[in-house]
Amino acid sequence: MAEIEREKTKALIVDDEPFARERVRRLLASEADIEVVGESRNGFEAIAAIRELAPDLIFLDVQMPGRDGFGVLEELAPEQTPVVIFLTAYDQYAVRAFEAAALDYLLKPFDEERFQKAVARARMQLARLKNEGGAAATDEVQIDAMDALGGTAPYLDRIIIRSEGRVLFRRADEIDWVDA
């Protein structure tokens, strides 16, 4: 019986640094279910490529000439926005990245193990989106990503709350009561 071929995840790499794009491409080469459909050197190229290629997943640098990674996401309609893994050398953009519904945030230089964890999260999120018909990222996935950023803490000091299509961050010590 012939084996059914699964549809590959289409990925776009967006970074102004050629060596950074090459590294991500090399790391993705071992991922049989992910196909790199394009690369962009700046935000303007990224917007055009996302609209033309409709990638499922983008690896998006924060700081680029012309238009930064956040500007790229602001230009896209919600239905055009793929799953986003930010790549950057700057940790100060992490909160803003998660407010922009990023799935993960990789600080350069990241190692292969950390990259593979981000790709695994992307696979899970893409599977959820396929099953849910395109619903937004779940809080659980975002909390996992924040956990990976901050290491292990004995308790949460911030809580992610989704409300009316927005993601809010609240300090745990500000919360008196939670009901679901």
Secondary structure, DSSP 8 states (H G I E B T S, - for coil): --------EEEEEE-S-HHHHHHHHHHHTT-TTEEEEEEESSHHHHHHHHHHH--SEEEEES--SSS-HHHHHHHS-GGG--EEEEEES-GGGHHHHHHTT-SEEEESS--HHHHHHHHHHHHHHHHHHHHHTS----HHHHHHHHHHHH---SS-SEEEEEETTEEEEEEGGG------
